[in-house]
Amino acid sequence: MSSAKTFLSDFKTTRNFAEVIPFLVKEEALRLAVFEEIECEEYPFPEYASWIAVHFFEKHPELMTREQFDLMVAVLIRTKNHSVQRNLSNALVNAPFDCSENGELLDVLIDFLHQSEALPALKFHALRMIEQHYLEAYPELIRELKTLFEVISNHPKKSMQAMARNFEKKYCKHPYYVQ
C-alpha cells in the first residue's frame, strides 16, 4: 500500500483535521500524493482525500497547485460519487485559479442544481462555486439560477426551501434577477 493510501487509511480512523492539516503543510510530497488519490476509484481513498482537500484548501488555498486544481475539476466533471462531488465542489470554491471559461464545469454545476436526487449539500456547494467563479463574468446566469430556485423552492426538504429563500433575498435586487 502506498504511503498516501496508508495515510488516508489512518485518517479514516482518527479524522483529526487539527493534526492532519499542519502535517500536510510540512510534508509536500505526501500532500501531493494524498490529493492525487482523489482520482482513485477505490473506496475510501477518493472520499477521504477530497474531504481533507476541503479543509486543507480552506485554510491554505495558496498551496493549491494548478495540477491539483485541474485534477479536481476533471474528477468533479466525470465522477458519479456523491461524496466526492460534494467535497470537490466545496474544495474548489476557494481555488486561486479562474475557472470562469470552463463551460463544461459550469454545466456540471448547474446540472447538480437541476438533479432532484442531488443532496442539499451538493446543491449548496455547486451554487457557491457558481457565485465565486462565474457570476462576476456572467451576471446573466442569475436569470437561469432564478428559474432553478423557483423550482427548488417547492422541494419537500426545508433546507432546500431555505436555500431558495436565501437566494431570492441575496439576488432580488440584482439587475438580471428583476428582468
C-alpha positions as CSV (number, residue, x, y, z in Angstrom):
1,M,0.0,0.0,0.0
2,S,1.3,3.5,-0.9
3,S,2.2,5.9,1.8
4,A,-0.7,8.1,0.7
5,K,-3.2,5.2,1.0
6,T,-1.7,4.3,4.4
7,F,-2.1,8.0,5.5
8,L,-5.7,8.0,4.3
9,S,-6.5,4.7,6.0
10,D,-5.1,6.1,9.3
11,F,-7.0,9.3,8.8
12,K,-10.2,7.3,8.3
13,T,-9.9,6.0,11.9
14,T,-8.8,9.3,13.6
15,R,-10.5,12.0,11.4
16,N,-8.2,14.5,13.1
17,F,-8.0,17.6,10.9
18,A,-6.2,19.6,13.6
19,E,-3.3,17.2,13.3
20,V,-3.5,16.3,9.6
21,I,-3.6,19.9,8.1
22,P,-0.4,21.2,9.7
23,F,1.3,17.9,8.9
24,L,0.4,18.1,5.2
25,V,1.6,21.7,5.1
26,K,5.1,20.5,6.1
27,E,5.1,17.3,4.1
28,E,4.7,18.5,0.5
29,A,5.4,15.1,-1.2
30,L,2.8,13.3,0.9
31,R,0.4,16.1,0.4
32,L,0.7,15.9,-3.4
33,A,0.3,12.1,-3.2
34,V,-2.7,12.3,-0.9
35,F,-4.5,14.7,-3.3
36,E,-3.7,12.5,-6.3
37,E,-5.8,9.8,-4.6
38,I,-8.9,12.0,-5.4
39,E,-8.9,10.3,-8.8
40,C,-8.7,6.8,-7.4
41,E,-11.8,4.7,-7.8
42,E,-11.2,2.5,-4.7
43,Y,-13.2,3.3,-1.5
44,P,-12.3,5.1,0.8
45,F,-9.4,6.9,-0.9
46,P,-11.1,9.5,-3.1
47,E,-13.7,10.2,-0.4
48,Y,-11.2,10.9,2.3
49,A,-8.6,12.6,0.1
50,S,-11.3,15.0,-1.2
51,W,-12.6,15.6,2.3
52,I,-9.2,16.5,3.5
53,A,-8.9,18.8,0.5
54,V,-11.9,20.7,1.6
55,H,-10.4,21.5,5.0
56,F,-6.8,21.9,3.7
57,F,-7.6,24.4,0.9
58,E,-10.0,26.3,3.0
59,K,-7.0,27.1,5.3
60,H,-4.3,27.1,2.6
61,P,-5.7,28.0,-0.8
62,E,-2.3,29.4,-1.8
63,L,-0.8,25.8,-1.6
64,M,-3.2,24.5,-4.3
65,T,-1.2,23.8,-7.4
66,R,-2.5,24.2,-10.9
67,E,-2.2,20.5,-11.4
68,Q,-4.3,19.8,-8.3
69,F,-6.9,22.3,-9.4
70,D,-7.0,20.7,-12.9
71,L,-7.3,17.2,-11.4
72,M,-10.1,18.2,-9.0
73,V,-12.0,19.9,-11.8
74,A,-11.6,16.8,-14.1
75,V,-12.7,14.4,-11.4
76,L,-15.7,16.6,-10.5
77,I,-16.8,16.7,-14.1
78,R,-16.7,12.9,-14.5
79,T,-17.3,11.3,-11.1
80,K,-20.7,9.9,-10.1
81,N,-19.5,9.5,-6.5
82,H,-21.8,11.9,-4.5
83,S,-19.3,12.3,-1.6
84,V,-16.5,13.2,-4.0
85,Q,-18.8,15.6,-5.9
86,R,-19.8,17.4,-2.7
87,N,-16.3,17.5,-1.4
88,L,-14.7,18.8,-4.6
89,S,-17.3,21.4,-5.3
90,N,-16.7,22.7,-1.8
91,A,-12.9,22.5,-2.0
92,L,-12.9,24.4,-5.3
93,V,-14.9,27.3,-4.0
94,N,-11.7,29.0,-2.7
95,A,-9.5,27.8,-5.6
96,P,-6.9,30.5,-6.5
97,F,-7.4,29.7,-10.2
98,D,-10.0,31.1,-12.6
99,C,-12.5,28.6,-14.0
100,S,-15.0,31.0,-15.5
101,E,-14.0,29.9,-19.0
102,N,-14.7,26.3,-18.2
103,G,-18.2,25.8,-19.7
104,E,-18.1,22.0,-19.0
105,L,-17.6,22.6,-15.3
106,L,-20.4,25.2,-15.3
107,D,-22.7,22.7,-17.0
108,V,-22.0,20.1,-14.3
109,L,-22.6,22.6,-11.5
110,I,-25.9,23.7,-13.0
111,D,-26.8,20.0,-13.5
112,F,-26.2,19.4,-9.8
113,L,-28.8,22.1,-9.1
114,H,-31.2,20.5,-11.6
115,Q,-30.9,17.0,-10.2
116,S,-33.8,16.2,-7.9
117,E,-31.7,13.4,-6.3
118,A,-28.7,15.6,-5.6
119,L,-28.3,16.1,-1.9
120,P,-28.7,19.7,-0.4
121,A,-25.0,20.0,0.5
122,L,-24.0,19.3,-3.1
123,K,-26.5,21.9,-4.4
124,F,-25.3,24.4,-1.8
125,H,-21.6,24.0,-2.8
126,A,-22.5,24.0,-6.5
127,L,-24.2,27.3,-6.0
128,R,-21.2,28.7,-4.1
129,M,-18.9,27.6,-6.9
130,I,-21.1,29.4,-9.5
131,E,-21.2,32.5,-7.3
132,Q,-17.5,32.5,-6.7
133,H,-16.2,31.6,-10.2
134,Y,-18.9,32.5,-12.7
135,L,-21.4,35.2,-11.7
136,E,-18.9,38.1,-12.0
137,A,-18.0,37.1,-15.5
138,Y,-21.5,36.1,-16.5
139,P,-24.1,38.0,-14.4
140,E,-26.9,36.9,-16.8
141,L,-26.6,33.5,-15.1
142,I,-28.8,35.0,-12.4
143,R,-31.8,34.5,-14.7
144,E,-31.2,30.8,-15.1
145,L,-30.5,30.4,-11.4
146,K,-33.7,32.3,-10.5
147,T,-35.7,29.8,-12.6
148,L,-33.9,26.9,-10.9
149,F,-34.5,28.2,-7.4
150,E,-38.2,28.8,-8.2
151,V,-38.4,25.0,-8.7
152,I,-36.2,24.3,-5.7
153,S,-38.5,26.5,-3.5
154,N,-41.1,23.7,-3.9
155,H,-38.8,21.0,-2.8
156,P,-40.2,18.9,0.2
157,K,-37.0,19.4,2.2
158,K,-37.0,22.5,4.4
159,S,-33.2,23.0,3.8
160,M,-33.9,23.3,0.1
161,Q,-36.7,25.8,0.6
162,A,-34.5,27.8,2.8
163,M,-31.7,27.8,0.2
164,A,-34.2,29.1,-2.4
165,R,-35.4,31.9,0.0
166,N,-31.8,32.8,0.7
167,F,-31.0,33.0,-3.0
168,E,-34.0,35.3,-3.6
169,K,-33.0,37.6,-0.7
170,K,-29.5,37.8,-1.9
171,Y,-30.2,38.5,-5.5
172,C,-33.7,40.0,-5.7
173,K,-32.3,43.5,-6.4
174,H,-29.8,42.2,-8.9
175,P,-30.5,43.8,-12.4
176,Y,-30.7,40.4,-14.1
177,Y,-33.0,39.0,-11.4
178,V,-35.7,41.6,-11.9
179,Q,-35.7,41.4,-15.7
